[in-house]
Amino acid sequence: PTQALKKRFDIWTASSKVYTYIRTMYVPACIHVCIPYACADITLCIGGAAYALGRLNGDTWYLYTMESPEHPLEVGDQTLEMLMTDISPELTSLFSIKSFSSADELTKEIGLVDVVPGCILDAELFDPCGYSLNAIVQGDTYYTIHVTPQEGCSYVSFETNLAMQCYDQLIQKVVAIFRPGKFTLTIFANKKSCCENLFTAFDSQSLAGYQCKDRQFSYFVDYNLTFSHYVRHS
């Protein structure tokens, strides 16, 4: 079931950024692949570092970094990412051309236009199923949503670089729309970001109906990272 694993081999840089990140999304416990180890080998060969967060006998999130401390970013920089699985079949069935004639219709119907009001939205509904939304909030501030709705390997990702001191309300909006069975939440922030204090960027116990199973903090040269994993109460 390769669709249960969202593979990311992203390299993103900015001329003044402190890190180049090469990342793969978390690997569900039921999937055994060599991708994380191959990426780790590549990262180490170019002078980077490889990390695993979460439970090694459960859902694991892999991070690959390469430091460039001689060019620290002089402005605030942050990324919030939510990686959701076990989406209800009633909801995933909506992300199909059989349910909606257009992506715009679907976006309005399930409330995605209200995630961050006032954005420029570009949505795509795929044939036969699947969905992608790219939104410009202002300037270079964005958020993206991608949905893989297939039964047995349903998956939704949400990512934004929106600067907020506290993400509680935004996280609650996204969770309320997709109602995942479990999800991983990560926040990267540099020391110039308004949410640099990741202990207060969100309340890990504020999500009604969910239990925070794991929470970890990592500190890098100029960036901090918080990792949390949630499971819905049965």
C-alpha positions in Angstrom: 0.0 0.0 0.0 2.5 2.6 -1.2 -0.2 5.4 -1.0 -0.2 5.1 2.8 3.3 6.5 2.8 3.6 10.1 1.7 7.2 10.2 0.4 8.9 13.6 0.5 12.3 14.2 -0.8 12.1 18.0 -0.7 15.2 20.2 -0.7 14.3 23.8 0.0 16.7 26.6 0.6 16.9 30.4 0.7 20.0 32.4 0.2 20.0 33.4 3.9 18.4 30.3 5.4 20.2 28.6 8.2 19.3 25.1 7.1 18.6 23.1 4.0 16.0 20.4 5.0 15.6 17.1 3.2 12.6 15.4 4.7 10.4 12.4 4.5 7.1 12.3 6.1 6.4 9.9 8.9 6.3 6.2 8.2 3.2 4.4 9.6 4.0 1.4 11.7 2.5 -1.0 9.2 4.8 0.1 6.4 8.4 -1.2 6.3 10.5 0.5 3.7 14.2 1.4 3.1 13.5 5.0 2.1 14.4 6.5 5.5 17.7 4.7 5.6 18.6 5.6 2.0 17.8 9.2 2.7 19.9 9.1 5.9 22.9 7.7 3.9 22.6 10.5 1.4 22.3 13.1 4.1 25.3 11.9 6.0 27.4 11.8 2.8 26.8 15.5 2.2 27.6 16.5 5.8 24.0 16.6 7.2 22.3 14.8 10.0 19.4 12.3 10.2 16.8 12.2 13.0 13.8 10.0 13.9 11.0 11.4 16.1 8.1 9.4 17.6 8.0 5.8 18.5 10.3 3.5 16.7 7.8 0.7 17.2 5.0 2.9 16.0 4.5 5.9 13.7 7.8 7.6 13.1 8.7 11.0 11.5 12.1 11.3 9.9 14.0 14.5 9.5 17.1 15.2 7.5 19.1 18.4 8.0 22.1 20.2 6.6 23.5 23.1 8.5 24.6 26.4 7.0 25.2 28.5 10.1 27.3 31.1 8.2 24.1 32.4 6.6 21.5 32.7 9.4 18.0 34.0 8.4 17.5 37.6 9.7 13.7 37.4 9.8 11.2 35.2 11.5 10.7 31.8 9.8 8.3 29.1 10.9 6.5 26.1 9.4 3.5 24.2 10.9 2.7 20.8 9.5 -0.1 18.4 10.3 0.0 14.8 8.9 -3.4 13.1 9.3 -4.4 9.5 8.7 -7.4 7.3 9.3 -9.9 9.7 7.9 -13.5 8.6 8.0 -14.9 7.0 4.8 -17.9 9.4 4.9 -15.5 12.3 4.6 -13.0 10.8 2.1 -15.8 9.8 -0.2 -16.4 13.6 -0.8 -13.0 14.0 -2.5 -14.1 12.5 -5.8 -15.5 13.8 -9.0 -18.5 11.5 -8.3 -19.4 13.8 -5.3 -18.6 17.2 -6.6 -18.4 18.7 -10.1 -15.6 21.2 -9.2 -12.9 21.7 -6.6 -14.3 25.1 -5.7 -17.7 23.6 -4.9 -16.0 21.0 -2.6 -13.8 23.7 -1.0 -16.8 25.7 0.1 -18.9 22.8 1.1 -16.6 21.3 3.7 -15.4 24.7 5.1 -11.9 24.9 3.7 -12.4 28.5 2.6 -12.7 29.4 6.3 -9.4 27.9 7.5 -7.6 31.2 7.0 -10.2 33.8 5.7 -9.4 36.2 2.9 -6.9 34.0 1.0 -6.3 33.5 -2.7 -7.2 29.9 -3.3 -6.2 27.5 -6.1 -7.9 24.1 -5.6 -7.8 20.9 -7.8 -10.1 17.9 -7.7 -8.4 14.9 -9.3 -9.9 12.2 -11.5 -11.1 9.8 -10.1 -10.3 11.1 -6.6 -7.9 13.2 -4.7 -7.6 16.9 -3.8 -5.1 19.7 -3.5 -5.4 23.2 -2.3 -2.7 25.9 -2.5 -3.5 29.2 -0.7 -1.7 32.6 -0.6 -2.5 34.4 2.6 -0.4 37.5 2.0 3.0 38.1 0.3 4.9 34.8 0.6 2.7 33.4 3.4 0.9 30.3 2.3 -0.9 27.2 3.3 -1.4 23.9 1.5 -3.7 21.0 1.9 -3.4 17.6 0.1 -5.8 14.7 0.4 -5.3 11.1 -0.6 -8.8 9.6 0.1 -8.4 6.0 -0.9 -10.0 3.6 1.7 -7.4 1.8 3.8 -4.7 4.4 3.3 -6.5 7.8 3.6 -4.1 10.7 4.3 -4.3 14.5 4.6 -1.5 16.9 5.0 -1.7 20.6 6.0 1.2 22.9 5.9 1.6 26.7 6.5 4.3 29.3 7.2 1.8 31.6 8.8 3.3 33.4 11.7 1.3 33.1 14.9 2.2 33.3 18.6 -0.4 30.5 19.3 -1.7 28.0 16.7 -4.5 26.5 18.9 -7.4 27.9 16.9 -5.9 27.1 13.5 -5.1 23.5 14.6 -8.6 23.0 16.0 -10.2 24.3 12.7 -8.2 21.8 10.6 -8.9 18.9 13.0 -12.6 19.7 13.1 -12.8 19.5 9.3 -10.9 16.3 8.7 -11.5 14.5 12.0 -8.5 12.1 11.7 -8.1 9.0 13.7 -4.6 10.1 14.4 -2.2 12.8 13.3 1.3 14.1 13.8 1.9 17.8 14.3 5.3 19.5 13.9 6.3 23.2 14.2 9.7 24.5 13.1 10.6 28.1 14.2 13.8 30.1 14.2 14.8 32.4 17.0 13.4 35.4 15.2 9.9 33.9 14.8 7.0 35.2 17.0 6.4 31.6 17.9 10.0 30.8 18.8 8.8 29.7 22.3 7.3 26.4 21.1 6.2 25.6 24.6 3.4 28.2 24.2 2.9 27.9 20.4 0.0 25.5 21.1 -1.6 23.7 24.0 -1.0 20.0 23.5 -4.0 19.2 25.8 -6.4 21.6 24.2 -7.8 19.2 21.5 -11.1 17.8 22.6 -11.6 14.2 21.8 -7.8 13.5 21.3 -5.0 12.3 23.5 -1.5 13.5 23.0 0.5 10.3 23.0 4.0 11.7 22.4 5.6 15.2 22.5 9.3 15.9 21.8 11.4 19.0 21.5 14.6 19.4 19.4 17.0 22.3 19.3 19.2 23.1 16.4 21.7 25.9 15.7 19.0 28.6 14.9 15.8 26.5 14.8 13.6 24.8 17.3 11.3 21.9 16.6 8.3 20.5 18.4 6.8 17.1 17.5 3.5 15.8 18.8 1.4 12.7 18.0 -2.3 12.5 18.7 -4.8 9.7 18.7 -8.6 10.2 18.8 -10.4 8.8 21.8 -12.3 5.6 20.9 
